[in-house]
Amino acid sequence: MKICSLYFIGKCLSLDEHPSFRETIIAHFSDPDYNWNDFIWICSNHLIIPVIYLKFRTHDLLSYLPEVLVRHLQEIYELNFARNKQILLQMKEITATLNNVNISPIYLKGTGNLIDGIYSDIGERIIGDIDFLVPENIFLKAAELFKNEGYQICRPTNEPIDQMKHYPRLWKKDVAADIEIHRLPVTKKYSTNFNADHVLKFKKVVLGHPGCYVLRDNHKVIQSFIHSQLANTGHALGVVSLRDVYDLYCFSKRVDLKKIPQAAPFRQKCIAYFKLSEKLLNLPGNFYSKETISSRCYRLKHDLNFSSTLHYKVNRIAWVLSEAISYGVQQISQSYSDPALRWKIVRSLFTPKWYGEKVAEYHIKYKVNH
């Protein structure tokens, strides 16, 4: 079952904390009937192949894996290591461009963690794009700087750009990663609790990387929680990413996570996320001391997603429909005072292509690892 493989892989991520688990891993891998498909599927889907490779290499476990699998893991790790080196070079170029006009960016998420030494190895973390925060009053100016350097918008949007969390993603040929220029550290819905002014006030200097900053360590935890569990519907759908769980484990080396829920928005959801992460990593009590009713319910929902395909699909479809209905009601309400919006809604309802576009949009927006 995938759920058993998920918890097994979670324990592999925290192998440093319980080295005796190495014998259990050896026993699993020595079983001729061991389900390697589930192992690879989960590691790949959760973007943790590089860190799994490093854990197994550190604890001398690679010899117990099929040779073809070792080559596969090593190749992905080496490719990611090389890409992250290029991301670091690109990050320095971005910093220089901004410093030239007296802007000092705050790097967020994976890139911020990478330059702040959160990980034990440059190749440990798969990074999607380079996120950085700038003061809101120079947000559009910063975007124009990079457009003048050849970056282009990946996907046009109809949303007012000055109201978005970040400028539309920018890409450029022959660079390692796309960039996202933030005016807010999290989506506007959650910025009351965790806003740009607060983040900027407590920004952290990065040794070896002059001209830029990162979030202070407790803010890294809060942003990661909001991004994965609130903004990306992880809590509502009952899903977590093992990559995010491993980030939380790395943060726990620097921060007393037991204090975080007091400062994080939606305290009970934060506790539920911490307790599930503990369970996945086999680190009971390390992130939060007490189990709660909501944390037990959340873990049950999460486990059902993996053990029952029907539950996963019904749960996800119900959530997407509720979001679509909520959005529709909001648009109709606004249309009473906006004739242009009213005409746009009517026209869309009689355009078959519009329905396909909305289905595709929600599929992308609420796609989660299962």
NUTI-825363 format. One record per residue (C-alpha): residue in three letters; x, y, z. Coordinates in steps of 0.1 Angstrom, whole numbers, always signed. Layout:
residues N
   rest       u       v       w
    ala       X       Y       Z
...
END
This chain:
residues 370
   rest       u       v       w
    met      +0      +0      +0
    lys     +12     +35      -8
    ile      +3     +47     +27
    cys     +28     +22     +42
    ser     +55     +33     +17
    leu     +48     +70     +25
    tyr     +55     +65     +62
    phe     +85     +43     +55
    ile    +100     +70     +32
    gly     +92     +97     +58
    lys    +113     +77     +83
    cys    +141     +76     +58
    leu    +142    +114     +57
    ser    +148    +115     +94
    leu    +173     +86     +94
    asp    +199    +108    +111
    glu    +177    +109    +142
    his    +172     +72    +146
    pro    +201     +54    +129
    ser    +189     +20    +142
    phe    +161     +23    +115
    arg    +189     +15     +90
    glu    +183     -22     +98
    thr    +146     -19     +90
    ile    +155      -3     +57
    ile    +179     -31     +49
    ala    +153     -57     +58
    his    +127     -40     +35
    phe    +152     -37      +6
    ser    +163     -73      +9
    asp    +128     -85      +4
    pro    +125     -98     -32
    asp     +89     -87     -32
    tyr     +95     -51     -21
    asn     +74     -26     -41
    trp    +100      -4     -57
    asn     +74     +12     -79
    asp     +56     +28     -49
    phe     +90     +39     -35
    ile    +101     +57     -67
    trp     +66     +71     -74
    ile     +63     +87     -40
    cys     +99    +100     -39
    ser     +95    +115     -74
    asn     +61    +129     -68
    his     +72    +146     -36
    leu    +104    +159     -51
    ile    +127    +143     -25
    ile    +149    +120     -47
    pro    +180    +140     -41
    val    +177    +141      -3
    ile    +168    +103      -2
    tyr    +199     +96     -23
    leu    +221    +116      +2
    lys    +206     +99     +32
    phe    +212     +65     +18
    arg    +247     +75      +8
    thr    +255     +89     +42
    his    +242     +58     +60
    asp    +259     +33     +35
    leu    +226     +20     +22
    leu    +231     +23     -16
    ser    +245     -12     -19
    tyr    +212     -26      -8
    leu    +193     -10     -37
    pro    +192     -24     -73
    glu    +221     -10     -92
    val    +199      +6    -119
    leu    +180     +24     -91
    val    +212     +37     -76
    arg    +222     +51    -110
    his    +188     +67    -113
    leu    +190     +84     -79
    gln    +226     +95     -84
    glu    +218    +110    -118
    ile    +189    +130    -105
    tyr    +209    +142     -75
    glu    +239    +153     -97
    leu    +216    +171    -121
    asn    +199    +189     -93
    phe    +233    +198     -77
    ala    +244    +213    -110
    arg    +211    +232    -114
    asn    +213    +246     -79
    lys    +248    +258     -86
    gln    +235    +277    -116
    ile    +206    +290     -95
    leu    +231    +304     -70
    leu    +249    +322     -99
    gln    +216    +335    -112
    met    +207    +347     -78
    lys    +239    +367     -76
    glu    +231    +383    -109
    ile    +196    +392     -98
    thr    +210    +407     -66
    ala    +235    +428     -86
    thr    +208    +440    -109
    leu    +187    +451     -79
    asn    +216    +465     -59
    asn    +225    +488     -89
    val    +192    +507     -82
    asn    +195    +504     -44
    ile    +171    +475     -40
    ser    +181    +447     -16
    pro    +159    +416     -22
    ile    +147    +391      +4
    tyr    +150    +356     -10
    leu    +121    +333      -1
    lys    +114    +296      +0
    gly    +139    +272     -15
    thr    +164    +297     -28
    gly    +163    +316      +6
    asn    +168    +283     +24
    leu    +196    +273      +1
    ile    +217    +305      +5
    asp    +210    +305     +43
    gly    +226    +270     +47
    ile    +194    +252     +58
    tyr    +204    +221     +38
    ser    +235    +199     +43
    asp    +243    +198      +6
    ile    +237    +222     -24
    gly    +219    +194     -43
    glu    +196    +183     -15
    arg    +166    +205     -23
    ile    +147    +206     -56
    ile    +139    +243     -63
    gly    +112    +253     -88
    asp    +119    +290     -92
    ile    +136    +319     -76
    asp    +113    +339     -53
    phe    +122    +372     -38
    leu    +104    +400     -20
    val    +109    +437     -25
    pro     +92    +467      -9
    glu     +58    +473     -25
    asn     +65    +508     -36
    ile     +92    +495     -59
    phe     +76    +463     -69
    leu     +67    +473    -105
    lys    +100    +490    -109
    ala    +118    +458    -101
    ala     +98    +439    -126
    glu    +106    +464    -153
    leu    +143    +460    -146
    phe    +142    +423    -154
    lys    +120    +427    -184
    asn    +146    +451    -197
    glu    +172    +423    -193
    gly    +152    +400    -215
    tyr    +129    +382    -190
    gln     +93    +377    -203
    ile     +60    +369    -187
    cys     +53    +332    -187
    arg     +15    +334    -187
    pro      -5    +366    -191
    thr     -31    +373    -165
    asn     -63    +393    -163
    glu     -58    +401    -126
    pro     -46    +436    -117
    ile      -8    +431    -113
    asp      -5    +456     -85
    gln     -30    +435     -65
    met     -12    +401     -70
    lys     +10    +385     -44
    his     +38    +384     -70
    tyr     +44    +397    -104
    pro     +35    +371    -131
    arg     +63    +346    -134
    leu     +92    +357    -156
    trp    +113    +335    -177
    lys    +144    +340    -198
    lys    +162    +317    -222
    asp    +195    +302    -209
    val    +190    +308    -172
    ala    +185    +281    -146
    ala    +151    +292    -132
    asp    +121    +314    -136
    ile    +117    +343    -112
    glu     +88    +355     -91
    ile     +90    +390     -77
    his     +69    +393     -46
    arg     +52    +424     -31
    leu     +37    +401      -4
    pro     +53    +371     +13
    val     +20    +352     +12
    thr     -13    +356      -6
    lys     -33    +387      +4
    lys     -59    +366     +23
    tyr     -32    +357     +49
    ser     -11    +389     +48
    thr     -30    +404     +77
    asn     -12    +379     +99
    phe     +20    +377     +80
    asn     +27    +409     +60
    ala     +56    +424     +41
    asp     +63    +452     +67
    his     +68    +426     +95
    val     +90    +404     +73
    leu    +111    +434     +62
    lys    +115    +446     +97
    phe    +131    +413    +108
    lys    +149    +404     +77
    lys    +181    +384     +82
    val    +216    +390     +68
    val    +231    +362     +48
    leu    +268    +355     +54
    gly    +286    +352     +21
    his    +258    +368      +1
    pro    +261    +406      +4
    gly    +233    +428      -9
    cys    +205    +405      -1
    tyr    +185    +390     +28
    val    +164    +360     +38
    leu    +135    +356     +62
    arg    +144    +351     +99
    asp    +141    +314    +108
    asn    +107    +315    +125
    his     +93    +334     +96
    lys    +106    +307     +72
    val     +85    +282     +92
    ile     +53    +303     +91
    gln     +56    +311     +54
    ser     +62    +275     +45
    phe     +31    +265     +66
    ile      +9    +292     +50
    his     +21    +284     +15
    ser     +17    +246     +16
    gln     -13    +242     +40
    leu     -34    +273     +36
    ala     -28    +290      +2
    asn     -22    +258     -16
    thr     -52    +240      +1
    gly     -31    +213     +17
    his     -51    +214     +49
    ala     -84    +216     +32
    leu     -76    +186     +11
    gly     -56    +167     +37
    val     -23    +165     +18
    val     +13    +174     +26
    ser     +44    +174      +5
    leu     +73    +154     +19
    arg     +96    +181      +6
    asp     +78    +206     +28
    val     +79    +182     +57
    tyr    +116    +178     +53
    asp    +120    +216     +52
    leu    +102    +217     +85
    tyr    +126    +191     +99
    cys    +155    +212     +88
    phe    +139    +243    +104
    ser    +135    +224    +136
    lys    +173    +223    +139
    arg    +173    +261    +144
    val    +138    +270    +158
    asp    +118    +257    +187
    leu     +87    +246    +166
    lys     +66    +242    +198
    lys     +64    +280    +200
    ile     +54    +286    +164
    pro     +17    +279    +165
    gln     +12    +307    +190
    ala     +24    +332    +163
    ala     +11    +315    +132
    pro     -23    +322    +118
    phe     -49    +294    +122
    arg     -32    +278    +152
    gln     -51    +245    +152
    lys     -43    +239    +115
    cys      -6    +246    +122
    ile      -6    +221    +151
    ala     -23    +195    +129
    tyr      +4    +200    +102
    phe     +32    +197    +128
    lys     +18    +166    +143
    leu     +13    +149    +110
    ser     +48    +158    +100
    glu     +61    +143    +133
    lys     +42    +111    +125
    leu     +56    +109     +90
    leu     +92    +114    +102
    asn     +88     +92    +133
    leu     +97    +121    +156
    pro     +69    +121    +182
    gly     +67    +152    +203
    asn     +96    +170    +185
    phe     +75    +197    +168
    tyr     +45    +201    +192
    ser     +39    +184    +225
    lys      +2    +176    +225
    glu     -21    +158    +201
    thr     -54    +176    +194
    ile     -88    +164    +181
    ser     -82    +185    +149
    ser     -47    +170    +144
    arg     -61    +135    +147
    cys     -89    +143    +122
    tyr     -64    +158     +98
    arg     -42    +127     +99
    leu     -72    +105     +93
    lys     -81    +126     +62
    his     -45    +125     +50
    asp     -42     +87     +54
    leu     -76     +81     +37
    asn     -63    +100      +7
    phe     -36     +74      +2
    ser     -55     +43     +12
    ser     -87     +51      -7
    thr     -87     +65     -43
    leu    -124     +71     -41
    his    -120     +92      -9
    tyr     -92    +112     -26
    lys    -113    +119     -57
    val    -145    +127     -39
    asn    -127    +149     -14
    arg    -109    +168     -41
    ile    -139    +172     -64
    ala    -161    +185     -36
    trp    -135    +211     -27
    val    -130    +223     -63
    leu    -168    +226     -67
    ser    -172    +246     -35
    glu    -144    +269     -46
    ala    -159    +273     -81
    ile    -194    +280     -67
    ser    -179    +305     -42
    tyr    -161    +323     -70
    gly    -192    +323     -92
    val    -214    +338     -64
    gln    -188    +365     -58
    gln    -186    +374     -95
    ile    -224    +376     -98
    ser    -226    +398     -67
    gln    -200    +422     -81
    ser    -218    +422    -115
    tyr    -248    +440    -101
    ser    -228    +472     -98
    asp    -205    +465    -128
    pro    -222    +463    -162
    ala    -190    +454    -179
    leu    -185    +424    -156
    arg    -221    +414    -160
    trp    -218    +413    -198
    lys    -185    +394    -195
    ile    -202    +367    -173
    val    -231    +363    -197
    arg    -208    +361    -227
    ser    -187    +334    -209
    leu    -216    +313    -200
    phe    -225    +309    -237
    thr    -189    +302    -248
    pro    -182    +264    -246
    lys    -144    +271    -246
    trp    -147    +290    -214
    tyr    -159    +259    -195
    gly    -129    +239    -206
    glu    -105    +267    -196
    lys    -121    +269    -161
    val    -118    +232    -156
    ala     -81    +233    -167
    glu     -75    +263    -144
    tyr     -89    +246    -113
    his     -71    +213    -122
    ile     -38    +232    -122
    lys     -46    +253     -91
    tyr     -57    +225     -69
    lys     -34    +197     -82
    val     -19    +179     -53
    asn      +4    +149     -48
    his     -15    +117     -41
END
